[in-house]
């Protein structure tokens, strides 16, 4: 929890629904890197039947506060703008032109822009085109509900009870939460008075064998199940059992579900907690007490899996500064003590989950603690079909769903679960069985790129590949462009070059300069072919320009590759961007490095025009090339291409 939230909750205790609104919105924003880096984003929020728009706006305002002094200000945060995109009604005609005019005005400033709507189609077309992301709010999780009961109602409920409550609407939860210790009676009355409530799919049959798309995490879990069984029978000492793992992946990739499946496959209990639950207990002393209690409960339950969610919110001692530095350090030290404690944790395997592993203190990853990091990627096509069939629970078993799974690229497991749930709801409303068309009608529409735009994308990505093959470090795995784009709110790449870096210990200035050239080669290729560049190489965090600027700044201010050996900021921290904005001399040096890398990349492309054109032609025909094919195409036009990766 940030200082802003902590001070806010100390000054003003929010109601049950407002607290859950903060949790839901905060969870949704974790998928938007701009929010983590405190940049002013343009984001659409699709609320559906979640909290009222006003409460969502309050939560967004709070989460965007840039300093604690604004907490006492009764006016909305001046750095946050909310567009009015309400749908038409009997009293109020829809005015999309007005919303678009307002958007054009505020885009000229440097403010975070949000539009909160019930349905995505209520967003103006212009907003959808310029938005960094359009995110859909999900229902509160069991941990959110448990924390809300604890903080707002003063009632401790178990995680199992909270899990059962996730099937209830936010309205029902608010009614129950406002009744304190009588919450069970309220929910019983609601449930008995309702003919139908929709819950989550049951976990019957859930195991590592039934989950799809786990990759290395699946193998790690199966090995752990064998080791735990041998430990229980006395064949293996605890010293030889894996103690823990850090799971990293985008939101919705099934990290929580994995923990449940792991516990079931291992035949042990699951104990779950998070920093949010510990902080709901009160100040730092209460937090540490709640943290120790979680580990004490785990020792009583052992053997067990202890699942710690949102682990990247714990912090990293390398980057803390300011008034809250001591708080973060003591919090981290307290958790390290629990992981290493003198009482030991024999029989306790810790599984931590996060979205951003680079924000985790390295001390947590040493042997005996979490030990290793395993990434859970977004599911591929076969995994998406398996996940979809799992959530369909045996319905449509004889139907071919391969084309449906093919249109779900970029979907997480949670997205696919929602698709199945929405399809079942549609069939239920019409009082009939689920049909394949119920799924198809809810698939995202797709916009095909024009041949002109597709060629520009191919030119851009082929430029990256040529320069990577000539001077880059690492192995080219594949080169791909997308012929069309799903009409979902979230953005995704329209093309990419996938590289596997070599396992080397140190990298020289020349290596970093080559990396700059590769990042800027796409734009250089566009200028070489079309005479000008388009906006696809910049704009967002993670873009070619953003990545190159970050690297060039670290070379000057952190790595000793610039005019000075002075170390100004740690690599990888948000301070890198701050020092660039404040130091004009540094900015000029960074600009010079970028200009040189751009010209060097352009020179390489000019020397390799036939190879570049051949790659562009191949991409326009096939859209995807494996690394071997990329090198064969380049070597077919230039025998000097490097092969020693």
C-alpha positions in Angstrom: 0.0 0.0 0.0 1.4 3.4 -1.0 1.9 6.3 1.5 -1.0 8.1 -0.2 -3.4 5.2 0.5 -2.1 4.7 4.0 -2.5 8.3 5.0 -5.9 8.5 3.3 -7.2 5.5 5.2 -5.9 7.0 8.5 -7.7 10.3 7.8 -10.9 9.0 6.3 -12.3 5.5 6.8 -14.1 4.6 3.5 -17.3 2.6 3.5 -17.4 -1.0 2.6 -18.3 -0.5 -1.1 -15.8 2.4 -1.5 -13.1 0.2 -0.1 -13.9 -2.6 -2.5 -14.0 0.0 -5.3 -10.4 1.0 -4.4 -9.4 -2.6 -4.5 -11.0 -3.4 -7.8 -9.7 -0.3 -9.5 -6.2 -0.7 -8.1 -6.1 -4.3 -9.3 -7.2 -3.3 -12.8 -4.6 -0.5 -13.1 -1.8 -3.0 -12.3 -2.1 -4.1 -15.9 -1.2 -0.6 -17.1 2.6 0.1 -16.8 2.0 3.9 -17.1 0.3 3.9 -13.7 3.3 2.2 -12.0 5.7 4.7 -13.5 3.4 7.7 -12.6 3.1 8.9 -16.1 -0.1 10.6 -17.3 -2.1 7.9 -19.1 -5.3 7.9 -21.2 -7.4 5.1 -19.9 -10.9 3.9 -20.4 -12.6 2.0 -17.5 -15.5 -0.3 -18.4 -17.3 -0.8 -15.1 -20.2 -3.0 -16.2 -22.3 -3.6 -13.1 -19.5 -2.9 -10.7 -19.3 0.2 -8.4 -21.1 3.4 -9.3 -19.1 5.7 -11.7 -18.6 8.3 -8.9 -16.9 5.8 -6.6 -14.7 4.6 -9.4 -13.7 8.2 -10.1 -12.9 8.8 -6.4 -10.7 5.7 -6.4 -8.9 6.8 -9.6 -8.4 10.3 -8.1 -6.9 8.8 -4.9 -4.6 6.4 -6.8 -3.3 9.2 -9.0 -2.5 11.6 -6.2 1.1 12.8 -6.6 1.7 14.1 -3.1 0.3 13.8 0.4 -0.6 17.5 0.6 -3.5 17.0 -1.8 -5.3 14.7 0.6 -6.6 17.6 2.6 -7.8 19.4 -0.5 -11.5 19.0 -1.1 -11.2 19.6 -4.8 -10.5 16.7 -7.3 -6.9 16.1 -8.1 -6.0 18.7 -10.8 -3.8 16.2 -12.5 -6.8 13.9 -13.2 -9.5 14.6 -15.9 -12.7 12.6 -16.2 -14.5 12.7 -19.5 -18.3 12.6 -19.6 -19.2 9.7 -21.8 -22.6 8.8 -20.4 -24.9 7.0 -22.8 -28.1 8.5 -24.2 -31.2 8.5 -22.0 -34.8 9.8 -22.2 -33.7 13.0 -20.5 -30.2 13.3 -21.9 -29.3 12.7 -25.6 -25.8 11.3 -26.2 -23.2 13.9 -27.2 -20.1 12.0 -28.4 -18.9 15.1 -30.3 -18.8 17.1 -27.0 -16.7 14.3 -25.3 -14.3 14.2 -28.3 -13.9 18.0 -28.2 -13.2 17.9 -24.5 -10.7 15.1 -25.1 -8.8 17.1 -27.7 -8.5 20.0 -25.3 -7.2 18.0 -22.3 -4.8 16.0 -24.5 -2.8 19.2 -25.0 -2.0 19.2 -21.2 -0.1 16.8 -19.0 -2.9 15.2 -17.0 -4.1 11.7 -16.5 -7.3 11.3 -18.6 -10.0 8.7 -17.6 -13.4 7.8 -19.1 -15.6 5.6 -16.9 -18.4 3.8 -18.8 -20.7 0.9 -18.2 -20.2 -0.5 -21.7 -17.1 -0.2 -24.0 -19.2 1.0 -26.9 -20.0 4.2 -24.9 -16.4 5.3 -25.4 -16.0 7.9 -28.2 -14.1 6.5 -31.2 -11.4 9.1 -30.8 -10.9 8.1 -27.2 -10.5 4.4 -28.2 -8.0 5.4 -30.8 -5.7 7.3 -28.5 -6.2 5.4 -25.3 -3.2 3.7 -23.7 -5.6 1.0 -22.5 -9.2 0.2 -22.0 -9.6 -2.1 -19.0 -12.6 -4.0 -17.7 -13.2 -4.1 -14.0 -13.5 -7.5 -12.5 -15.4 -8.7 -9.4 -13.6 -8.3 -6.1 -11.4 -11.2 -5.2 -11.6 -13.3 -2.0 -8.7 -11.3 -0.6 -10.4 -8.0 -1.3 -13.5 -9.1 0.4 -11.6 -10.4 3.4 -9.7 -7.2 3.8 -12.9 -5.1 3.4 -14.6 -7.1 6.2 -11.6 -6.7 8.4 -11.0 -3.0 7.8 -14.5 -1.6 7.3 -16.6 -4.0 9.4 -14.1 -5.1 12.1 -14.9 -8.7 11.3 -12.3 -11.5 10.6 -13.5 -14.0 8.1 -11.6 -17.0 6.7 -10.2 -17.0 3.1 -12.5 -20.0 2.4 -15.6 -17.9 3.5 -14.4 -15.0 1.4 -13.9 -17.3 -1.6 -17.6 -18.4 -1.3 -18.7 -14.7 -1.1 -17.1 -14.0 -4.5 -20.3 -15.3 -6.2 -22.4 -12.5 -4.7 -22.9 -9.1 -6.3 -21.3 -6.0 -5.0 -24.6 -4.7 -3.8 -25.2 -7.9 -1.7 -21.7 -7.7 -0.3 -22.2 -4.1 0.7 -25.4 -4.9 2.5 -23.8 -7.8 4.3 -20.6 -5.8 5.2 -22.6 -2.9 6.7 -24.1 -5.3 9.2 -20.9 -6.3 10.9 -21.0 -9.6 12.7 -24.5 -10.2 11.5 -23.3 -10.5 7.9 -24.1 -14.2 7.6 -27.8 -13.6 8.4 -28.0 -10.9 5.7 -26.4 -13.1 3.1 -28.6 -16.1 4.1 -31.7 -13.9 3.6 -30.4 -12.7 0.2 -29.6 -16.2 -1.0 -32.9 -17.7 0.2 -34.8 -14.9 -1.5 -33.0 -15.3 -4.8 -33.9 -18.1 -7.2 -30.6 -17.9 -8.9 -27.0 -16.9 -8.2 -24.1 -17.5 -10.4 -20.9 -18.7 -8.9 -17.5 -19.4 -10.2 -16.7 -22.8 -11.8 -16.1 -25.3 -9.1 -12.6 -26.5 -8.4 -13.6 -30.2 -8.6 -10.9 -32.0 -10.7 -8.5 -29.0 -10.5 -4.9 -30.2 -10.6 -1.6 -29.4 -12.4 -2.6 -32.1 -14.9 -5.9 -30.3 -15.8 -4.4 -26.8 -16.1 -3.1 -25.6 -19.5 -0.4 -23.1 -20.4 1.7 -23.4 -17.2 5.0 -24.1 -19.0 7.9 -24.4 -16.5 5.6 -23.8 -13.6 3.8 -27.0 -14.3 7.0 -29.1 -14.3 8.3 -27.4 -11.2 5.0 -28.2 -9.4 5.0 -31.9 -10.5 8.5 -32.3 -9.2 7.6 -30.7 -5.9 4.6 -33.1 -5.5 7.0 -36.1 -5.9 9.5 -34.5 -3.4 6.9 -33.8 -0.8 5.6 -37.3 -1.0 9.1 -38.7 -0.4 9.6 -36.2 2.4 6.4 -37.3 4.1 7.5 -41.0 3.9 10.9 -40.2 5.3 12.8 -41.0 2.1 13.9 -37.4 1.5 15.2 -34.8 4.0 13.6 -31.4 4.0 16.9 -29.8 2.9 16.5 -31.4 -0.5 12.9 -30.1 -1.1 12.3 -26.9 -3.1 11.5 -24.2 -0.6 9.7 -21.7 -2.8 9.2 -20.0 -6.1 8.2 -16.6 -7.5 5.6 -16.8 -10.2 5.6 -13.8 -12.6 3.1 -13.0 -15.3 0.5 -10.6 -16.5 -2.8 -10.3 -14.6 -5.2 -13.1 -15.2 -2.7 -15.8 -16.2 -3.8 -18.1 -13.5 -1.2 -17.6 -10.7 -3.8 -18.0 -8.0 -5.4 -21.0 -9.7 -2.0 -22.5 -10.0 -1.5 -22.3 -6.3 -4.8 -24.1 -5.7 -3.9 -26.8 -8.3 -0.4 -27.2 -6.8 -1.8 -27.8 -3.3 -4.3 -30.3 -4.6 -1.7 -32.1 -6.7 0.7 -32.2 -3.7 -2.1 -33.4 -1.3 -1.5 -30.5 1.1 -3.5 -27.6 2.5 -3.3 -24.1 0.9 -2.7 -21.1 3.1 -3.1 -17.7 1.3 -2.3 -14.2 2.3 -0.9 -10.9 0.8 0.5 -7.6 1.9 -2.9 -6.0 1.6 -4.3 -8.4 4.2 -1.4 -7.8 6.5 -1.7 -4.0 6.1 -5.4 -4.1 6.8 -4.5 -5.0 10.4 -3.2 -1.5 11.1 0.2 0.3 11.5 3.6 -1.3 11.0 3.6 -3.2 14.3 0.2 -4.7 13.5 1.3 -5.5 9.9 4.4 -7.4 11.2 2.2 -9.2 13.8 -0.2 -10.3 11.1 2.7 -11.4 8.9 4.1 -13.6 11.7 0.7 -15.0 12.4 0.4 -16.2 8.8 3.6 -18.1 9.1 2.6 -19.4 12.5 -0.7 -20.7 11.1 1.2 -22.3 8.2 3.5 -24.2 10.6 0.4 -25.6 12.4 -1.0 -26.6 9.0 2.2 -28.0 7.5 2.8 -29.6 5.2 1.2 -26.8 3.1 1.6 -24.4 0.3 1.8 -20.8 1.5 0.6 -18.5 -1.3 1.6 -14.8 -1.1 -0.1 -12.7 -3.8 0.9 -9.3 -5.2 4.4 -9.9 -4.0 5.8 -7.0 -6.0 4.0 -4.6 -3.7 6.4 -5.6 -0.8 9.1 -3.3 -2.2 12.8 -3.2 -2.9 15.3 -1.8 -0.5 17.5 -0.7 -3.3 15.1 2.0 -4.5 13.4 3.2 -1.3 13.9 6.9 -0.3 12.1 9.6 1.5 9.9 9.5 4.6 8.7 5.9 4.1 12.1 4.4 3.5 12.4 3.0 7.1 8.8 1.6 6.9 9.6 -0.3 3.7 12.9 -1.6 5.0 11.4 -2.9 8.2 8.5 -4.5 6.3 11.0 -6.3 4.0 13.2 -7.3 6.9 10.2 -8.7 8.8 9.2 -10.9 5.9 12.8 -12.1 5.4 12.9 -13.0 9.0 9.7 -15.0 8.6 11.2 -16.9 5.6 14.4 -17.7 7.5 13.0 -17.7 11.0 14.7 -19.5 13.9 11.5 -21.7 14.3 12.1 -22.8 10.7 9.5 -23.5 8.1 9.8 -27.2 7.5 6.8 -28.5 5.5 6.0 -25.0 4.2 6.6 -24.3 0.5 6.2 -20.6 -0.3 4.7 -19.6 -3.6 4.7 -15.9 -4.3 3.0 -14.3 -7.3 3.6 -10.9 -8.9 3.1 -9.0 -12.2 6.5 -7.2 -12.1 9.4 -9.4 -10.8 11.9 -6.6 -11.4 10.2 -4.8 -8.4 11.0 -7.6 -6.0 14.0 -7.2 -3.6 16.7 -9.6 -4.7 17.1 -10.9 -1.2 13.9 -12.8 -1.5 15.2 -14.8 -4.4 18.3 -16.3 -2.8 18.5 -20.1 -2.1 16.4 -21.2 0.9 13.8 -18.5 0.3 11.9 -18.2 -3.1 15.0 -19.6 -4.9 13.8 -19.1 -8.5 11.5 -17.0 -10.7 9.2 -18.8 -13.2 7.2 -16.8 -15.7 3.7 -17.8 -16.6 3.0 -16.4 -20.1 -0.3 -15.7 -21.7 -1.6 -19.0 -23.1 -0.9 -20.1 -26.6 -3.6 -21.4 -29.0 -3.7 -25.0 -27.8 -3.7 -23.8 -24.2 -6.5 -21.3 -24.8 -8.7 -24.1 -26.2 -7.9 -26.3 -23.1 -8.7 -23.4 -20.8 -12.0 -22.7 -22.6 -13.1 -26.3 -22.5 -12.3 -26.4 -18.8 -14.6 -23.5 -18.1 -17.3 -24.9 -20.3 -17.4 -27.9 -17.9 -18.2 -30.5 -20.5 -20.6 -28.6 -22.7 -19.9 -28.3 -26.4 -17.7 -31.3 -26.0 -18.3 -32.4 -29.6 -17.8 -29.0 -31.1 -14.7 -27.7 -32.9 -13.4 -24.7 -30.9 -10.0 -24.4 -32.5 -11.0 -21.3 -34.6 -12.5 -19.7 -31.5 -9.3 -20.2 -29.5 -7.4 -18.8 -32.5 -9.3 -15.5 -32.2 -8.4 -15.2 -28.5 -4.8 -14.3 -28.9 -3.7 -12.0 -26.1 -6.4 -13.3 -23.8 -5.5 -14.4 -20.3 -7.1 -17.4 -18.6 -9.3 -14.9 -16.7 -10.4 -13.4 -19.9 -11.4 -16.8 -21.3 -13.2 -17.7 -18.1 -15.3 -14.5 -18.5 -16.0 -15.3 -22.1 -17.4 -18.7 -21.0 -19.4 -17.2 -18.2 -20.9 -14.5 -20.4 -21.9 -17.1 -23.0 -23.6 -19.3 -20.3 -25.4 -16.2 -19.0 -26.8 -15.5 -22.5 -28.1 -19.1 -22.9 -29.6 -19.0 -19.4 -31.5 -15.8 -20.1 -33.1 -17.5 -23.1 -33.7 -20.6 -21.0 -31.8 -23.0 -23.3 -28.6 -24.9 -23.5 -25.3 -23.3 -24.4 -24.6 -23.1 -28.1 -21.3 -22.5 -30.0 -22.8 -19.3 -31.4 -23.0 -17.9 -27.8 -19.2 -17.9 -27.8 -18.7 -16.7 -31.3 -21.0 -13.7 -30.8 -18.9 -12.6 -27.9 -15.5 -12.8 -29.7 -13.8 -9.6 -30.3 -14.2 -8.1 -33.8 -11.1 -7.7 -35.8 -9.9 -4.8 -37.9 -7.7 -5.8 -40.9 -4.8 -3.5 -41.6 -4.6 -1.9 -45.1 -1.8 -3.2 -47.3 -0.1 0.2 -46.9 -0.2 -0.1 -43.1 0.8 -3.7 -43.1 3.8 -3.0 -45.3 4.9 -0.3 -42.9 4.7 -2.7 -40.0 6.7 -5.3 -42.1 9.4 -2.7 -43.0 9.7 -1.7 -39.3 10.1 -5.2 -37.9 12.4 -6.3 -40.7 14.6 -3.3 -39.9 14.9 -4.6 -36.3 15.8 -8.1 -37.6 18.5 -6.9 -40.1 20.4 -4.8 -37.5 20.0 -7.5 -34.8 21.5 -10.1 -37.2 24.4 -7.8 -38.0 25.4 -6.3 -34.6 23.0 -7.6 -32.0 23.8 -9.9 -29.1 21.6 -13.0 -28.8 19.7 -15.5 -31.0 16.8 -14.5 -33.2 13.9 -16.8 -32.3 11.1 -15.5 -34.5 9.9 -12.4 -36.4 6.1 -11.7 -36.7 3.6 -9.2 -37.8 -0.2 -9.1 -37.2 -2.4 -8.8 -40.3 -5.3 -7.6 -38.2 -6.0 -6.3 -34.7 -8.6 -7.5 -32.2 -11.2 -4.8 -31.2 -10.6 -5.3 -27.5 -9.9 -2.4 -25.2 -6.4 -3.5 -24.4 -3.5 -2.8 -26.8 -1.1 -5.4 -28.1 1.9 -5.5 -30.4 1.3 -5.4 -34.1 4.7 -6.9 -34.7 7.7 -8.1 -32.8 11.2 -9.6 -33.1 11.8 -12.2 -30.4 15.4 -12.6 -29.2 17.0 -15.0 -26.7 20.0 -13.2 -25.1 23.3 -15.0 -24.7 24.3 -16.0 -21.2 27.2 -13.6 -20.6 28.2 -12.0 -17.3 29.3 -8.6 -18.5 28.4 -6.3 -21.4 30.5 -3.6 -22.8 29.7 -0.2 -24.1 29.7 -1.6 -27.6 27.0 -4.1 -26.6 24.8 -1.4 -25.3 25.4 0.8 -28.4 24.4 -2.2 -30.5 21.2 -2.6 -28.4 20.4 1.1 -29.1 20.8 0.5 -32.8 18.5 -2.5 -32.8 15.8 -0.5 -30.9 16.0 2.4 -33.4 16.3 0.3 -36.5 12.6 0.0 -37.0 12.2 3.8 -37.3 15.3 4.1 -39.4 13.9 1.5 -41.8 10.6 3.4 -42.1 12.5 6.6 -43.0 14.7 4.8 -45.5 11.7 3.2 -47.3 8.9 5.8 -46.9 10.9 9.0 -46.4 9.3 9.6 -42.9 8.5 7.7 -39.7 5.1 6.9 -38.2 4.1 7.0 -34.6 4.4 3.2 -33.9 7.9 3.4 -32.5 7.1 5.8 -29.7 4.4 7.1 -27.4 4.0 4.4 -24.8 6.2 2.9 -22.0 8.0 0.0 -23.6 8.0 1.5 -27.1 11.2 1.5 -29.1 11.9 5.2 -28.3 11.2 4.7 -24.6 13.4 1.7 -24.3 16.2 3.3 -26.2 16.0 6.5 -24.1 16.1 4.4 -20.9 19.2 2.5 -22.0 21.0 5.6 -23.3 20.3 7.4 -20.0 21.5 4.4 -17.9 24.7 4.3 -20.0 25.4 8.0 -19.1 24.1 8.1 -15.5 24.5 4.6 -14.1 26.9 2.3 -16.0 29.9 4.5 -16.5 29.8 4.5 -20.3 29.3 8.3 -20.7 31.6 11.3 -20.3 31.7 10.8 -16.5 32.1 7.8 -14.2 29.8 9.4 -11.6 27.0 7.0 -10.6 23.8 9.1 -10.4 20.9 6.6 -10.3 20.4 2.9 -10.0 19.6 1.1 -13.3 16.0 0.1 -13.8 14.6 2.6 -11.4 12.1 5.4 -12.2 14.8 7.8 -11.0 16.4 7.3 -14.4 13.6 9.2 -16.0 13.5 11.8 -13.3 17.2 12.7 -13.6 16.9 12.9 -17.4 14.1 15.4 -17.0 16.0 17.6 -14.5 19.5 17.5 -16.0 19.7 19.4 -19.3 23.4 18.5 -19.9 22.6 14.8 -19.4 19.6 15.1 -21.8 21.9 16.5 -24.5 24.3 13.7 -24.1 21.5 11.1 -24.3 20.1 12.8 -27.4 23.5 12.6 -29.0 23.8 8.9 -28.2 20.4 8.2 -29.7 21.1 10.3 -32.8 24.4 8.4 -33.4 22.7 5.0 -32.9 19.9 6.0 -35.3 22.4 7.0 -38.0 24.4 3.8 -37.5 21.3 1.7 -37.8 20.3 3.5 -41.0 23.7 3.0 -42.5 23.5 -0.8 -41.8 20.1 -0.9 -43.5 21.3 1.1 -46.5 24.1 -1.5 -46.9 21.6 -4.4 -46.7 18.7 -3.2 -48.8 18.2 -6.5 -50.7 18.1 -8.5 -47.4 15.7 -6.0 -45.9 13.4 -6.1 -48.9 13.5 -9.9 -48.9 12.4 -10.0 -45.3 9.6 -7.5 -45.9 8.3 -9.6 -48.8 8.4 -12.8 -46.7 6.5 -11.2 -43.9 3.9 -9.8 -46.2 3.3 -13.3 -47.5 3.5 -15.4 -44.3 3.3 -12.9 -41.4 5.5 -15.1 -39.2 9.1 -16.4 -39.7 11.2 -18.6 -37.4 14.7 -17.4 -36.5 16.3 -20.0 -38.8 14.2 -18.7 -41.7 15.1 -15.1 -40.9 18.8 -15.9 -41.1 18.4 -18.0 -44.2 16.7 -15.1 -46.0 19.4 -12.7 -44.9 22.2 -15.0 -45.8 20.7 -15.7 -49.2 21.3 -12.1 -50.0 24.4 -11.4 -48.0 26.8 -14.2 -47.0 28.4 -12.0 -44.3 25.5 -12.3 -41.9 26.6 -13.5 -38.5 25.7 -17.0 -37.4 27.7 -17.4 -34.3 25.0 -16.7 -31.7 
